[in-house]
Structure formats: C-alpha cells, structure tokens
Amino acid sequence: MIFTTPMKQLVAVVLEPDVDNVTRELLRQGVMHFIGIREIASDWTAKLGEVAPLVSAARIAETRKRIENFLRIIDRLPVSGGGLNLDKLSAVDLEETNKALDKLASSLQGRRERQKALQQEILKLEDIQRQLELFGDIGTGIQARSQYSFLTIQAGTIQQSYLEPFGEALRDLPSVHLRYQDDNQQATLLVITMKRDDAAVSKILDKFGWADVELPQAGGMKPEVAHELDGKLKTLKEEQASMAAEVTRLVTDRQAWLEELWANLRMNELYTRIQSFFSKTAKTVVFSGWLPASRQQELEKALRRASQNRCYLEWHQPGELEEVERRSIPVKFANPRFLAPFQMLVENYSTPEYGTIDPTPLVAVAYLIMFGLMFGDAGHGAVLFLLGFLGTRLYRGAREGVRNLLRLITWCGASAIVAGVVFGSYFGLPWFEPLWFNYHGIVMGRGGGTGFVKDIYSILLITIYFGIAVIGLGLFLNWINLTVKREWLRLFLDKGGLIGGWMYAAGIYTAFYFVSHSYKELPPGGVLFWLLGLPSLILLAKPPLEFFLPHGTHGGHGIQGSPGARPAKRFTALTPVDFLMEWIVEMLEIFSGYLANTLSFMRVAGLGIAHVSLMVAFMQIAAMVGNGGRFTVGSYLVLIAGNVLVIALEGLSAGIQSLRLNYYEFFSKYFSGAGTNYTPVSLRSQD
C-alpha cells in the first residue's frame, strides 16, 4: 500500500491465425496496459508493419454514442462492463447499423419537432396570459395605447370566409382571437397580440380586410379571454405530453435491440483498440504492454490456451530497463477503497513515479489532522459528516469524482468531530469539558490551558512541531525513494537528501537554542561549525561531482560518448565560479526554503484561531440583538446564520489550506510526479 504495485512487461509473438482468439482473451482478462511495440528500444522493432483494423475504433465509438443519445431519452444509459459478454461478440456492419439508427431517428424527428413547436406556442400564450393580468378589464386594455403597455387589444370585423386563413396567419405569433358576434357575412373578433409584433399583425389585418369597431361590452370580456387562453394552453400541453409519451414509447419498444447493439459495438471498439497496438511480420503479430506482476501467471496461461501454445512470451522486470523506459512504466495504486478520496487528492496533484512511495495513506492522516486543528468543532463537524454521508447515499449514480468528494467531506466532518471533543467546542459552545485544552478559552484569554498549552503562542508552537514532523517525514520518504531509484548522489548531496536532513535538524536545534536563551545567544562556534558549517562545505562538492560523473544532473555537460562509459571530460563548459554560484544558490534555498516551509504550518493555528474568533463574534452579535442580554428569536437567527457561514467559509478554507500544506510543504520534499496512470483495456474501460 505504501509503494506502487509491482509491474511486469510482456512482449508477445503469436501466429496470425490466432490473433482473434488472443485479442478476445486479452480483452476478457483486462489487465494489459498496452504500449506501442516501437517504444521498445530495439533495432528489430523498426522492421514491423502496422495491423490495420477493418473498422476504426473512432467510427465505432461515434455510432455507439448515437445509441447512447437514444437511450438517454428513457434514462437508461448503459455502463461499460455491465452486460458485456464476449461470447456474443460479433462483427459489426456500421453502414447497416447506421441505416437502422437513421430510420429510428427519422421516426422521432417529426415528433420532436412538433414538441418544440408546441413548447414555443405554450410560451407565447403564457406570455400573453401574464401581460393580460396587468389590465383590470379588456376595455381598459383596448384604450391602453401608451409605451408602457405590452399588449395590443383590438376589436374588428372580417369576412366569414376569411376566418380559417386568418387564424392560420396568426398561428406563428403569440395571439388570442375571440369571436364576439357573427352575421351572415361578417365576423366580429377580439384580437390580443404582443405590442412587439404590431408591424407583423398590421400586415395580416390589412391582408384580410380588417375593419376596427368598438365593443360596448368589452369591459366584461376578461373572463372569456382567460377561459379561452386556459383552454388553448390545456390543449397544447396535452398534445405536448402525448408527443413526449410517443417518443418514449418508440425508444422503449426498441430498448432491448439498442442495448444489445450498444454492447456489441462497445466490445468491437475495445477489440479494435487492442489491435491498434499490434504490429506484424509476414506471419506473426507482436504486441507489448504492462500488467501487475501478480497477474503474470494467470495471463500467461490464458494466452497459451488461446493460441494453443503457439506463442512466444517474453517477460521483463522493470530493473532490466533503461532509466527513460522505467519512467514510462504505468503506475497502479494499491489502496483500499476507503482511501479513494485521498488517492483522488494525490492524482489531482500528479501520479507518482513507478516504484516510489504512494503517499495516499500519509496524505489521509496529515490532511485530517490539519483539517481537525483548523476546524475543531464537534457540532460543525457533525453537520459536514451528515452532508457528506447523505450525499453519498442520494447521489449513488454520480461520477466517481463527485462521490469521492462527498466521501472526503464525510471524513473531514469526522475529523472535526474528534477535534471538537478534544477542544470542548460544540457549535462554538462549551457543552462538555475538553479532553485536552479549551481552545475558545485560550483564544479569548479566559484560560483553560493544560500542561504546556497555556496561551496562543503555545498553540502556534504545536503547529510548528507538527510542521517539523511532516517535513522530517517527507525527507525520510525522499531518502527511501532515492534509494529505490539508486540515485546515490542525490541521496547524499542534495537539499532533500541526507545532507539536507542534517542541515534541517541542525537548523531546528539552533532555532530552539536561540529561543530558549531569550533570543540572545546562539550555540557555541565549534558546535555551529559541526552543525551547519561542515555540511555546507560538503555541499560545495556537489556541483563538480554532478558535472563530472557520467549520470550527473547537468545532463552530461562535461561528458562525451555513451552514457555508460567515462570518456574524456570538457573542462571549459563550467568554471569554478559557476560551481560556487550554484552552491550559493542551493544554500540560500536550503536556509530560506526550510524556514518558510516550517513557519507555513502556523497557518493551521491561524485558521483555528480565526474559526474560534468568528464564533465568538457571532455570539456577541446575538447577545446585542437580544433584549437586555436575554436571547430573542433574532438572536437565535443570528446564531444560525453565523454557524452556517462559518461552516461554509471556514470549512472551505480549512480544506484548501490542508491541501496546500500537503502539496507544497509535504510533497515537495519527496514526491516525484513523473508517473503514468495504469489504464488497461478491459470490458470496464471508460472513455
């Protein structure tokens, strides 16, 4: 769990007739992180040809996503891995498949367009309905001709024979027209339209010979207009619901066919993706990739069975590869599921280099301690815990990243609960005695300390100790990583190596000695020489050693020839002055960097103090709002609003600062983020 999963590289050669069976078995096993065979540094790889699949994976994926769009209509989006059975894998004819999908799309298109048209009509009528409510009666609306009126209400006559085409002409505009009275030849109408459409409406009225009239009883027609509008809206919404049901029925009737087709396309897509990594000779196919060492025997048996033992399998250990090749080894995390939120934080920063330490368990501990110290309130923690816990239950179908964030909130809430019990804080109130010291009492100067924790300076000192422990752990982890990677020069002569650890420990001793002597005295000169002078002089040897050694970090400035030999050196590339300046810069980085990193942990205490201060401030405001010191309804509303604000703002601040301290003060000491994520091609592969 501390180190990344051990991996092995496979280079395989199979006969061309066995390629289909081998590909199916590779997909069934789902453990190979494929690499291009030409990435292997060997002369023979240049002589291989490409395996061209009959259909590209991109075209298959495009068709598969068309099916997903249909299934989204009924909210039945399939998931990779679910229902994929390789025994049902068959060749796919994309032209025939797309013709069938085009036919379904055509069936849906008319109904979807009618749905859109109905929705537009509904919106127009609802707009008129809202505007009509502004008028007391229709008569008032007819008389309203000011620029502040949004409706135009007109009464007039047209010929009876024009009624139907007149209604069709107004169909595309938000309008209502009521027949007020009729005779044999003329129909009297009340027309309500939006003022913004006056120009278009005027053309229609002129076209059908509209003649304005006055309606003596127009003032009482508002209920009739409202009834007409309600009836139209009801009819349109019923038709819209009918269209939606018809669309759903069309997809539901074909659901089984769509899901079966999707599964076959997905398997063909993955099958083709695997073969895209294949290379070939006249009669054989060659492929290569990485997999966890623990799966070697299982995969080897499966491949030999699929090829009837007509294959050549060559296994390589990571230690057999050159340094450049080792950096391309994929990294597989080996953390239990409950650490997934903290693994997300690590991956968000970068993927660790293969073979180095996976910091996930350490990040979990450090992050939660930091968050608890900054947000130490059991009541607030309980709120966060419930929000995170309920979120994970309510959003089971959410993306994994969202679910991990909710799990992280749950963990942070639990951390705050523990810290709140330790400090005796429950929604900013001391409901129970603290297990350690009273954070609120110390910050407000009311006492409540215990042991060496007596004032704010003691709290700041706790975070300094914590920072020293975190940085020291980071240095120790860096020594382990450098040992694993056999980078001996950096292990001994680097600011993050043994010499850097020596100087950091010496700096801590010197600082505490200075403080304990009333800020007036440093350790004796002889002691300072052994503590800081000697390692500084030793570091002076680092630049020339890096320059002259074959694998120095200068990239061979002074080296000619092959990397493994020790050829003649060029003494003119760098001068002693360059070495001296590089040493001076590194010394400045050591002294200023370690000091800044350590003091940066004081922000943990700073945010904790701010958290307490905010709660005290809201308590005082609540008392001021009350009546003579007695809490009123207003006082409790202030407390509720204050607690919500503190939970939101301080919770976010504590989360961000905990992350920052892990990234910049902890990771910077040992983390090598040069890794590649392990992404095998399997039935559960995601896009």
ZIHU-V567517 format. One record per run of one state. SS is the DSSP state (A for helix, B for strand, O for the rest). FROM is the first residue (numbers start at 1). TO is the last residue. If there is no record, write none. Layout:
<<SS:FROM:TO> <SS:FROM:TO>>
//
This chain:
<<O:1:2> <B:3:3> <O:4:6> <B:7:15> <A:16:29> <O:30:32> <B:33:35> <O:36:36> <A:37:39> <O:40:42> <A:43:47> <O:48:48> <B:49:50> <O:51:56> <A:57:72> <O:73:85> <A:86:88> <O:89:93> <A:94:132> <O:133:137> <A:138:143> <O:144:150> <B:151:159> <A:160:169> <O:170:174> <B:175:182> <O:183:185> <B:186:194> <A:195:207> <O:208:210> <B:211:212> <O:213:217> <A:218:220> <O:221:221> <A:222:253> <O:254:254> <A:255:275> <O:276:278> <B:279:280> <O:281:283> <B:284:292> <A:293:306> <O:307:310> <B:311:317> <A:318:320> <O:321:322> <A:323:326> <O:327:329> <B:330:331> <O:332:336> <A:337:349> <O:350:356> <B:357:357> <O:358:359> <A:360:374> <O:375:377> <A:378:394> <O:395:399> <A:400:423> <O:424:425> <B:426:426> <O:427:428> <B:429:429> <O:430:438> <A:439:443> <O:444:449> <B:450:450> <O:451:452> <B:453:453> <O:454:455> <A:456:484> <O:485:487> <A:488:492> <O:493:497> <A:498:516> <O:517:524> <A:525:539> <O:540:541> <A:542:548> <O:549:558> <B:559:559> <O:560:568> <B:569:569> <O:570:575> <A:576:600> <O:601:601> <A:602:625> <O:626:626> <B:627:627> <O:628:629> <B:630:630> <O:631:632> <A:633:669> <O:670:675> <B:676:677> <O:678:687>>
//
